[in-house]
Amino acid sequence: MEKNNGGFCNDEFNTALSRMIISASGWRGVFAADGNEESDTPSISAAHAAIVSTAAAAFAAYLKKTHSMKQPFVITGIDARPTGMAVAKALIAALKREGCVVQHTGVIAVPEIMSYARSLGNCAFVYISASHNPIGHNGIKFGLCDGGVLAPEEAAALIAIFKTLCTHFKYTGNPPPAYEFPPSDNGKISAEKAYTAFTSEVISGEHDGAKQEAVLQQLRAAFALRPLGIAADFNGSARAVSIDRAYFQNLGIRFSAINERAGQIAHRIVPEGESLEPCRQFLEKLHTRDSAYILGYVPDCDGDRGNLVIWDAVRGAARALEAQEVFALAVYAELRFLAARNVDMSRVAVAVNDPTSMRVDEIAGRFGARVARAEVGEANVVALARKLQQEGWTVRPLGEGAAGGVIIHPSCVRDPLDTIGALLKLLSAGETLEVALVDIPQWTTTGAYSEGAVLKITTPEHGLLKERYRRIFLREWEAKRNMLREKYGITSWRSFRYNGIEECETVVFSDAGRGGLKIVFYDECAAARAALWMRGSGTEPVFRIMADVKGGDTAFETGLLDWQRAMVLEADSLDVE
């Protein structure tokens, strides 16, 4: 967000505000009072408390003006990071001052609070979290009772109100009055009941209760014959106090967990790479004692994403799946589920974000389905899915493949229970995960949180950066085209931009602005063979790049990524024209 240089805001408030990232995907920043993004202090600064109070006032005004709520009913909740309670106290006090009725649910997984809001109707929610960011970060997500965060256009309206209030806010340097919580669960039990019921609807694909139970009973019967065990490393996340254990055990599934005390954050929050290793080791130990344990998962702090580890019988060891593998496996399972129900697959679509590997396109093609892409951001992917559904498409699996973020309709948020639910249906049909992974088309894709995927750039105008990049790429293409044809069969390329829910082929790279830009390489049969992608993060101060290569040629993926990095950094080093 741009600095606010007007009104009564002083330097302390302005500085804190200018360091926050505010977008439809969430409002985030380093909230820890000592300014350390890895800090475990529970305190926030007076300036951040004032920002939270102003955000609450903006949301109340937005609900009253845009949704005609005279006395808005707002559900609030927090993830398990240390500053959550301090942020909640400032937020709730401000909401109440603005005439809102507030029900606080405490530490709660974000899919849980969203399903609770959906079950109540005519309400809104505010969730305090910085998702996968380090523990010293925090932030705010806003939503209504449709089960998701605000759509991009709604978020833009809220941000506009917030900016106006910041301009006229008089900051004294003292924290605003804080709300003191009563000693009760304040809705957590009701939220768990709503979440349990909604999870059954999502996994079964049935709205009718009797039909839901029939599908769940089939799962119970299958796992009674072929026992299944699931391992979880909650890493002190909000999932530690959610329905996971009870839900799986109700299906007759064995369940074991580590780091299951909320706030007991034992390792890096992002559930990728090294963060999956404790769960992998845990699964191996469990499998040694009980061969039913073949699957494990690790959520992020707010519990809306969970990447997987599996027991690989071929290797005789547990292994972690890449985020793109997790997403592809879930898409394969759900499309197979739809096909088995005799759904018209020619009217089925999968909505994904722009860096999702093109292996998903191959999977969808096998079933006769299509893939549609939006810019990075859960709100964008959900908005695209809703648009497709309004046009008559069946959209069941959707999400952000680059992060392993699986969403299954009618849910509007990533959820590890839904990811595992997709695999349960696969396993109950007698298929093994090893066979399914072999059956899925192989692509080699840069991990979104790998060291090579993250750049620091200095060019503030990303459209200008991409225009410089275009000139460099055209030069480099001419220099490398013969090599690419002879070694990899690549004969042509096309470029696409992703802004909001719009995917558009373009040769004017600057049109992508701050959105995503992808270059897809094709062989002489016009089949996609590889891709390069770039976009500045909307929730972190980094610029991400990616390479996506058909097959298992890791050297080709590494070479493409190095090429992409060199071109982007060269574009960033050029003088402003």
VMD Tcl script that draws the C-alpha trace (Angstrom):
set ca {
  {0.00 0.00 0.00}
  {1.28 3.47 -0.77}
  {2.39 5.79 2.01}
  {-0.25 8.07 3.43}
  {1.23 11.57 3.57}
  {-1.94 13.52 4.32}
  {-4.24 14.14 7.26}
  {-3.13 13.87 10.87}
  {-1.17 10.58 10.64}
  {2.29 10.95 12.13}
  {5.50 9.25 11.07}
  {5.12 6.23 13.36}
  {1.67 5.38 12.01}
  {2.74 6.11 8.41}
  {5.84 3.95 8.72}
  {3.91 0.97 10.07}
  {1.24 1.43 7.39}
  {3.72 1.73 4.51}
  {5.39 -1.55 5.50}
  {2.15 -3.51 5.24}
  {1.01 -5.34 2.13}
  {-2.70 -4.86 1.55}
  {-4.45 -6.86 -1.15}
  {-7.50 -9.03 -1.81}
  {-5.49 -12.02 -0.55}
  {-5.03 -10.45 2.87}
  {-3.61 -7.53 4.80}
  {-0.22 -8.48 6.23}
  {2.84 -7.07 7.90}
  {5.29 -7.60 10.77}
  {3.08 -6.96 13.79}
  {5.54 -8.06 16.49}
  {6.31 -5.02 18.64}
  {10.07 -5.55 18.35}
  {9.87 -5.51 14.54}
  {11.48 -8.96 14.19}
  {9.60 -11.18 11.72}
  {10.72 -14.29 13.62}
  {9.77 -12.87 17.02}
  {7.55 -14.80 19.42}
  {6.51 -11.71 21.38}
  {2.73 -11.47 21.92}
  {2.83 -7.66 21.87}
  {2.07 -5.31 18.98}
  {2.94 -1.63 18.68}
  {0.48 1.18 19.35}
  {0.70 2.08 15.65}
  {-0.31 -1.42 14.58}
  {-3.18 -1.41 17.08}
  {-4.34 1.86 15.52}
  {-4.10 0.36 12.02}
  {-6.19 -2.63 13.14}
  {-8.77 -0.33 14.71}
  {-8.98 1.70 11.52}
  {-9.35 -1.49 9.47}
  {-12.22 -2.59 11.73}
  {-13.93 0.79 11.33}
  {-13.52 0.51 7.56}
  {-15.06 -2.97 7.52}
  {-18.01 -1.83 9.63}
  {-18.59 1.10 7.28}
  {-18.30 -1.21 4.28}
  {-20.89 -3.65 5.70}
  {-23.33 -0.86 6.50}
  {-22.94 0.92 3.17}
  {-22.44 -1.91 0.68}
  {-24.47 -4.68 2.32}
  {-27.06 -2.62 4.19}
  {-26.23 -4.15 7.58}
  {-27.51 -1.66 10.16}
  {-25.95 -3.57 13.05}
  {-23.44 -5.97 11.43}
  {-22.96 -9.38 13.03}
  {-19.26 -10.20 12.74}
  {-17.54 -13.47 13.68}
  {-13.87 -13.14 14.59}
  {-11.10 -15.68 15.05}
  {-7.32 -15.99 15.13}
  {-4.66 -18.45 14.06}
  {-2.04 -19.69 16.53}
  {0.68 -17.09 16.09}
  {1.77 -15.09 19.18}
  {0.33 -11.64 18.34}
  {-3.15 -12.95 17.52}
  {-4.75 -12.06 20.83}
  {-3.38 -8.51 20.86}
  {-4.66 -7.91 17.33}
  {-8.05 -9.40 18.24}
  {-8.42 -7.11 21.27}
  {-7.87 -4.01 19.14}
  {-10.09 -5.31 16.35}
  {-13.06 -6.36 18.46}
  {-13.05 -3.19 20.55}
  {-13.19 -1.12 17.36}
  {-15.93 -3.25 15.80}
  {-18.05 -2.83 18.92}
  {-17.48 0.92 18.93}
  {-18.84 0.95 15.38}
  {-22.03 -0.80 16.48}
  {-21.22 -4.34 15.40}
  {-22.33 -7.44 17.26}
  {-19.23 -9.61 17.63}
  {-18.83 -13.32 18.35}
  {-15.23 -14.35 18.93}
  {-14.28 -17.97 18.27}
  {-10.70 -17.86 19.57}
  {-8.03 -19.96 17.88}
  {-9.77 -21.53 14.90}
  {-8.78 -22.83 11.46}
  {-9.79 -20.46 8.69}
  {-11.90 -23.06 6.80}
  {-13.76 -23.62 10.08}
  {-14.67 -19.98 10.64}
  {-15.71 -19.64 7.00}
  {-17.99 -22.67 7.14}
  {-19.48 -21.31 10.38}
  {-20.23 -17.96 8.72}
  {-21.78 -19.82 5.79}
  {-24.03 -21.82 8.14}
  {-25.31 -18.69 9.91}
  {-25.95 -16.48 6.90}
  {-26.43 -12.69 7.00}
  {-23.12 -12.13 8.79}
  {-19.47 -11.39 8.10}
  {-16.17 -12.59 9.47}
  {-12.74 -11.19 10.20}
  {-9.90 -13.67 10.54}
  {-6.56 -12.68 12.02}
  {-3.69 -14.48 10.34}
  {-0.64 -14.12 8.14}
  {-1.10 -17.62 6.71}
  {2.32 -19.11 5.87}
  {4.37 -15.99 6.74}
  {6.85 -16.16 9.68}
  {5.45 -15.99 13.23}
  {6.28 -12.29 13.77}
  {3.91 -11.42 10.93}
  {0.17 -11.08 11.25}
  {-2.70 -9.80 9.18}
  {-6.42 -9.69 8.53}
  {-8.78 -11.48 6.14}
  {-12.30 -10.21 5.57}
  {-15.30 -12.14 4.28}
  {-19.06 -12.51 4.22}
  {-21.29 -15.56 4.65}
  {-20.60 -17.06 1.22}
  {-17.77 -19.16 2.63}
  {-14.80 -17.25 1.21}
  {-12.78 -14.07 1.50}
  {-14.06 -10.94 -0.20}
  {-14.00 -11.10 -3.99}
  {-11.39 -8.81 -5.59}
  {-13.87 -6.04 -6.46}
  {-15.33 -6.16 -2.94}
  {-11.86 -6.07 -1.41}
  {-11.01 -3.02 -3.54}
  {-14.07 -1.19 -2.18}
  {-13.04 -1.99 1.41}
  {-9.46 -0.89 0.80}
  {-10.70 2.43 -0.62}
  {-12.71 3.09 2.57}
  {-9.68 2.14 4.69}
  {-7.40 4.55 2.81}
  {-9.87 7.38 3.30}
  {-10.12 6.70 7.04}
  {-6.33 6.57 7.34}
  {-6.04 9.96 5.68}
  {-8.28 11.54 8.30}
  {-7.25 9.45 11.31}
  {-5.72 11.37 14.21}
  {-3.00 9.20 15.72}
  {-1.94 10.19 19.23}
  {0.71 7.55 19.79}
  {-1.39 5.77 22.40}
  {-3.01 2.39 21.70}
  {-6.81 2.42 21.33}
  {-8.89 0.77 24.07}
  {-8.61 -3.03 23.93}
  {-11.44 -5.55 24.26}
  {-11.33 -7.90 27.24}
  {-12.53 -11.40 26.41}
  {-15.07 -13.20 28.60}
  {-14.03 -16.69 29.81}
  {-16.12 -18.73 27.33}
  {-15.78 -20.49 23.99}
  {-17.98 -17.86 22.32}
  {-19.07 -19.98 19.38}
  {-16.19 -22.42 18.91}
  {-18.38 -25.46 19.64}
  {-21.02 -24.27 17.19}
  {-18.31 -23.60 14.62}
  {-16.99 -27.15 14.97}
  {-20.46 -28.60 14.38}
  {-20.96 -26.45 11.29}
  {-17.51 -27.33 9.97}
  {-18.04 -31.05 10.50}
  {-21.32 -30.98 8.58}
  {-19.85 -28.89 5.78}
  {-16.78 -31.11 5.45}
  {-19.07 -34.11 4.94}
  {-20.91 -32.20 2.22}
  {-17.66 -31.32 0.45}
  {-16.11 -34.79 0.62}
  {-19.29 -36.62 -0.37}
  {-20.32 -34.18 -3.08}
  {-23.86 -34.37 -1.72}
  {-26.01 -31.68 -0.09}
  {-28.67 -34.12 1.11}
  {-27.79 -35.59 4.51}
  {-28.87 -39.15 3.71}
  {-26.84 -39.19 0.50}
  {-23.83 -37.75 2.36}
  {-24.04 -40.54 4.91}
  {-24.23 -43.17 2.17}
  {-20.93 -41.96 0.69}
  {-19.28 -41.76 4.12}
  {-20.52 -45.23 4.96}
  {-18.86 -46.55 1.82}
  {-15.58 -45.05 3.09}
  {-16.05 -46.65 6.51}
  {-16.73 -50.03 4.93}
  {-13.64 -49.76 2.71}
  {-11.35 -48.83 5.60}
  {-12.79 -51.58 7.78}
  {-11.56 -54.05 5.12}
  {-8.32 -52.23 4.33}
  {-7.31 -50.22 7.42}
  {-5.91 -46.74 6.88}
  {-3.83 -44.61 9.21}
  {-3.16 -40.88 8.86}
  {-0.33 -38.95 10.52}
  {-0.37 -35.19 11.11}
  {2.26 -32.67 12.13}
  {0.07 -29.78 13.25}
  {3.14 -27.60 13.94}
  {1.16 -25.74 16.59}
  {-1.30 -24.44 14.00}
  {-4.98 -23.65 14.38}
  {-5.73 -27.12 13.01}
  {-4.53 -28.50 16.36}
  {-7.85 -27.38 17.88}
  {-10.03 -28.22 14.90}
  {-12.07 -31.30 14.00}
  {-9.32 -33.34 12.27}
  {-8.83 -36.16 14.76}
  {-12.53 -36.63 15.50}
  {-13.52 -36.46 11.84}
  {-11.09 -39.08 10.61}
  {-11.70 -41.40 13.53}
  {-15.43 -41.19 12.80}
  {-14.62 -42.65 9.37}
  {-12.81 -45.55 11.03}
  {-9.38 -44.14 10.18}
  {-6.48 -44.42 12.61}
  {-4.99 -41.03 13.49}
  {-1.79 -39.88 15.20}
  {-0.30 -36.40 15.51}
  {2.72 -34.45 16.72}
  {3.05 -30.77 17.71}
  {-0.68 -30.70 18.45}
  {-0.78 -27.89 20.99}
  {-1.89 -24.64 19.36}
  {0.97 -22.15 19.45}
  {3.58 -24.91 19.66}
  {5.22 -23.81 16.40}
  {8.12 -26.21 16.10}
  {9.55 -25.34 12.68}
  {9.11 -23.11 9.63}
  {5.42 -22.41 8.96}
  {5.41 -22.92 5.17}
  {4.44 -26.61 4.72}
  {6.97 -27.35 2.02}
  {10.50 -28.74 1.75}
  {12.22 -29.10 5.10}
  {8.97 -28.38 6.96}
  {7.64 -31.76 5.83}
  {10.60 -33.71 7.19}
  {9.32 -34.16 10.80}
  {6.06 -35.57 9.46}
  {7.91 -37.82 7.03}
  {9.98 -39.25 9.87}
  {6.89 -39.58 12.05}
  {5.03 -41.47 9.31}
  {7.95 -43.87 8.87}
  {7.95 -44.69 12.59}
  {4.20 -45.20 12.60}
  {4.32 -47.39 9.49}
  {7.01 -49.58 11.05}
  {4.61 -50.34 13.93}
  {1.39 -50.32 11.90}
  {1.43 -50.73 8.11}
  {-1.99 -49.04 7.85}
  {-0.24 -45.65 8.22}
  {0.50 -44.56 4.66}
  {-0.46 -40.87 4.58}
  {0.48 -37.74 6.50}
  {-0.06 -33.98 6.23}
  {1.34 -30.68 7.51}
  {-0.84 -27.53 7.58}
  {0.23 -23.89 7.67}
  {-0.55 -21.71 10.67}
  {-4.16 -20.86 9.75}
  {-4.89 -24.42 8.66}
  {-6.13 -23.74 5.14}
  {-3.36 -25.57 3.35}
  {-1.80 -28.94 4.00}
  {0.89 -30.62 1.96}
  {1.42 -34.35 2.09}
  {3.85 -37.13 2.86}
  {3.12 -40.69 1.79}
  {4.47 -44.17 2.40}
  {6.01 -45.20 -0.91}
  {5.91 -49.00 -1.03}
  {8.13 -49.04 -4.12}
  {10.91 -47.18 -2.30}
  {10.18 -48.80 1.03}
  {10.24 -45.39 2.71}
  {8.09 -42.36 3.40}
  {8.54 -39.37 1.11}
  {7.24 -35.84 0.88}
  {5.24 -34.77 -2.15}
  {5.93 -31.53 -3.95}
  {3.10 -28.99 -3.69}
  {2.35 -29.35 -7.40}
  {2.14 -33.15 -6.96}
  {-0.36 -32.74 -4.12}
  {-2.60 -30.53 -6.22}
  {-2.34 -32.74 -9.29}
  {-3.18 -35.84 -7.26}
  {-6.27 -34.20 -5.78}
  {-7.44 -32.97 -9.19}
  {-6.97 -36.47 -10.63}
  {-8.95 -38.00 -7.74}
  {-11.82 -35.52 -8.01}
  {-12.13 -35.73 -11.80}
  {-12.16 -39.51 -11.50}
  {-14.88 -39.15 -8.85}
  {-16.96 -36.99 -11.22}
  {-16.46 -39.34 -14.14}
  {-17.59 -42.32 -12.02}
  {-20.84 -40.43 -11.32}
  {-21.47 -40.05 -15.06}
  {-21.09 -36.26 -15.03}
  {-20.82 -34.69 -18.50}
  {-17.05 -34.18 -18.47}
  {-17.18 -31.91 -21.52}
  {-18.76 -29.31 -19.22}
  {-16.30 -29.78 -16.35}
  {-13.63 -27.16 -15.65}
  {-10.75 -26.88 -13.19}
  {-9.96 -23.33 -12.03}
  {-6.33 -22.77 -11.07}
  {-3.81 -19.97 -10.62}
  {-1.28 -19.06 -13.29}
  {1.82 -20.83 -11.88}
  {-0.02 -24.16 -11.52}
  {1.92 -26.75 -13.50}
  {0.63 -27.67 -16.93}
  {0.47 -31.29 -15.80}
  {-3.03 -30.33 -14.61}
  {-3.96 -29.52 -18.22}
  {-2.88 -33.01 -19.23}
  {-4.86 -34.61 -16.40}
  {-7.97 -32.64 -17.30}
  {-7.52 -33.51 -20.96}
  {-7.59 -37.22 -20.16}
  {-11.06 -36.79 -18.68}
  {-12.27 -34.42 -21.40}
  {-12.33 -31.46 -18.98}
  {-10.82 -27.98 -19.42}
  {-8.51 -25.83 -17.29}
  {-9.05 -22.10 -16.72}
  {-6.43 -19.88 -15.09}
  {-6.54 -16.76 -12.94}
  {-3.87 -14.60 -11.34}
  {-2.33 -15.81 -8.08}
  {-4.63 -15.29 -5.11}
  {-7.31 -17.48 -3.61}
  {-9.91 -14.75 -4.15}
  {-9.09 -14.68 -7.87}
  {-9.34 -18.46 -8.29}
  {-12.64 -18.63 -6.39}
  {-14.05 -15.71 -8.40}
  {-13.07 -17.46 -11.64}
  {-14.72 -20.70 -10.49}
  {-17.93 -18.84 -9.64}
  {-17.94 -17.17 -13.06}
  {-17.54 -20.54 -14.77}
  {-20.31 -22.05 -12.65}
  {-22.63 -19.21 -13.62}
  {-21.87 -20.05 -17.25}
  {-23.01 -23.64 -16.69}
  {-19.68 -25.36 -16.02}
  {-19.21 -27.93 -13.27}
  {-16.21 -26.81 -11.23}
  {-15.39 -29.18 -8.39}
  {-11.59 -29.14 -7.90}
  {-9.95 -25.70 -7.97}
  {-7.10 -23.96 -6.22}
  {-3.48 -22.87 -6.30}
  {-1.27 -25.68 -7.50}
  {1.99 -23.85 -6.85}
  {1.25 -23.97 -3.11}
  {-0.60 -27.28 -3.01}
  {-3.73 -25.34 -2.10}
  {-6.70 -27.58 -2.91}
  {-10.28 -26.25 -2.86}
  {-13.19 -28.60 -3.48}
  {-16.60 -27.15 -4.33}
  {-18.79 -26.06 -2.55}
  {-15.91 -24.90 -0.35}
  {-14.35 -21.54 -1.23}
  {-11.14 -21.97 0.74}
  {-8.16 -24.29 0.69}
  {-8.55 -27.09 3.20}
  {-6.32 -30.11 3.98}
  {-9.38 -32.12 5.02}
  {-10.75 -31.73 1.51}
  {-7.38 -32.66 -0.01}
  {-7.28 -35.85 2.03}
  {-10.99 -36.40 1.38}
  {-10.22 -36.58 -2.34}
  {-7.56 -39.22 -1.70}
  {-9.85 -41.20 0.61}
  {-12.23 -41.75 -2.28}
  {-9.31 -42.90 -4.41}
  {-8.03 -45.29 -1.74}
  {-11.48 -46.64 -0.97}
  {-11.77 -47.66 -4.63}
  {-8.70 -49.87 -4.18}
  {-6.10 -47.66 -5.89}
  {-2.77 -46.99 -4.22}
  {-1.15 -43.56 -4.07}
  {2.01 -44.89 -5.75}
  {0.03 -46.11 -8.76}
  {-1.94 -42.85 -8.96}
  {1.26 -40.79 -8.89}
  {2.76 -42.89 -11.68}
  {-0.43 -42.45 -13.70}
  {-0.34 -38.67 -13.38}
  {1.64 -36.95 -16.18}
  {5.15 -36.11 -15.05}
  {6.32 -32.51 -15.08}
  {9.27 -30.96 -13.27}
  {8.31 -27.65 -11.68}
  {10.15 -25.08 -9.55}
  {8.90 -25.06 -5.97}
  {7.24 -21.73 -5.15}
  {9.18 -21.43 -1.89}
  {12.48 -22.87 -3.10}
  {15.51 -20.62 -2.90}
  {15.82 -20.32 -6.67}
  {12.23 -19.16 -7.08}
  {12.55 -15.99 -5.00}
  {14.14 -12.75 -6.18}
  {14.54 -9.29 -4.71}
  {14.02 -6.61 -7.33}
  {14.28 -2.82 -7.13}
  {12.05 -1.74 -10.03}
  {8.81 -0.58 -8.39}
  {6.80 -0.55 -11.62}
  {6.37 -4.19 -12.62}
  {4.88 -3.29 -16.00}
  {8.09 -1.45 -16.85}
  {10.16 -4.39 -15.62}
  {8.22 -6.76 -17.88}
  {8.61 -4.49 -20.90}
  {12.38 -4.46 -20.39}
  {12.22 -8.21 -19.94}
  {10.37 -8.57 -23.28}
  {13.24 -6.99 -25.20}
  {15.75 -9.18 -23.40}
  {13.69 -12.32 -23.97}
  {13.35 -11.64 -27.72}
  {17.12 -11.25 -27.96}
  {17.71 -14.41 -25.96}
  {15.13 -16.41 -27.95}
  {16.95 -15.66 -31.18}
  {20.23 -16.74 -29.60}
  {18.87 -19.99 -28.14}
  {16.12 -21.07 -30.52}
  {18.26 -23.52 -32.49}
  {19.53 -25.17 -29.33}
  {16.01 -25.39 -27.89}
  {14.73 -27.00 -31.10}
  {17.55 -29.51 -31.46}
  {17.82 -30.50 -27.79}
  {14.24 -30.19 -26.53}
  {12.03 -30.09 -29.63}
  {10.84 -26.55 -28.88}
  {9.91 -24.61 -32.01}
  {7.68 -21.73 -30.87}
  {6.34 -19.77 -27.92}
  {3.28 -17.79 -26.82}
  {2.95 -15.35 -23.93}
  {0.01 -14.85 -21.56}
  {-0.86 -12.31 -18.90}
  {-2.98 -12.94 -15.81}
  {-4.80 -10.08 -14.10}
  {-7.54 -10.93 -11.63}
  {-9.68 -13.61 -13.25}
  {-8.58 -12.71 -16.78}
  {-6.17 -14.79 -18.86}
  {-5.17 -13.11 -22.09}
  {-2.60 -13.91 -24.76}
  {-0.41 -10.86 -25.29}
  {2.81 -9.74 -26.93}
  {2.85 -6.54 -24.86}
  {4.38 -7.83 -21.64}
  {3.86 -4.53 -19.83}
  {0.09 -5.12 -19.99}
  {0.55 -7.71 -17.24}
  {1.39 -4.89 -14.80}
  {1.67 -6.41 -11.32}
  {-0.09 -9.57 -12.51}
  {1.40 -12.81 -13.71}
  {3.28 -13.28 -16.99}
  {3.86 -16.72 -18.53}
  {5.74 -17.79 -21.64}
  {4.74 -21.25 -22.90}
  {7.03 -23.16 -25.25}
  {5.62 -25.59 -27.84}
  {6.91 -28.34 -30.11}
  {6.18 -28.67 -33.82}
  {2.84 -30.37 -33.02}
  {1.78 -27.35 -30.92}
  {2.01 -29.41 -27.72}
  {3.24 -27.55 -24.62}
  {6.73 -28.64 -23.57}
  {7.78 -26.04 -20.99}
  {6.99 -22.65 -19.50}
  {8.52 -19.66 -17.73}
  {6.51 -17.57 -15.28}
  {6.96 -14.46 -13.12}
  {5.00 -12.30 -10.69}
  {5.62 -10.09 -7.68}
  {4.00 -11.46 -4.52}
  {0.90 -9.68 -3.21}
  {1.48 -10.84 0.38}
  {5.29 -10.83 0.70}
  {8.00 -8.37 -0.41}
  {9.45 -10.77 -2.99}
  {9.33 -11.45 -6.74}
  {8.78 -15.06 -7.78}
  {9.85 -16.91 -10.90}
  {9.19 -20.47 -12.04}
  {10.07 -23.00 -14.72}
  {7.74 -25.86 -15.68}
  {9.05 -28.72 -17.84}
  {7.29 -31.78 -19.26}
  {8.94 -34.98 -18.07}
  {11.58 -35.60 -15.43}
  {14.50 -33.62 -16.85}
  {15.59 -31.69 -13.75}
  {18.61 -30.28 -15.58}
  {16.32 -28.69 -18.17}
  {14.13 -27.17 -15.41}
  {17.21 -25.83 -13.63}
  {18.60 -24.42 -16.86}
  {15.33 -22.68 -17.73}
  {15.05 -21.26 -14.21}
  {18.63 -19.93 -14.36}
  {17.83 -18.36 -17.74}
  {14.68 -16.76 -16.34}
  {16.55 -15.41 -13.32}
  {19.28 -13.88 -15.46}
  {16.75 -12.18 -17.76}
  {14.66 -10.77 -14.89}
  {17.71 -9.49 -13.03}
  {19.07 -7.89 -16.19}
  {15.72 -6.18 -16.74}
  {15.78 -4.96 -13.14}
  {19.29 -3.55 -13.51}
  {18.47 -1.29 -16.47}
  {18.08 2.43 -15.90}
  {14.58 3.92 -15.91}
  {13.86 5.26 -19.36}
}
mol new
graphics top color blue
foreach p $ca { graphics top sphere $p radius 0.5 }
foreach p [lrange $ca 0 end-1] q [lrange $ca 1 end] { graphics top cylinder $p $q radius 0.2 }
display resetview
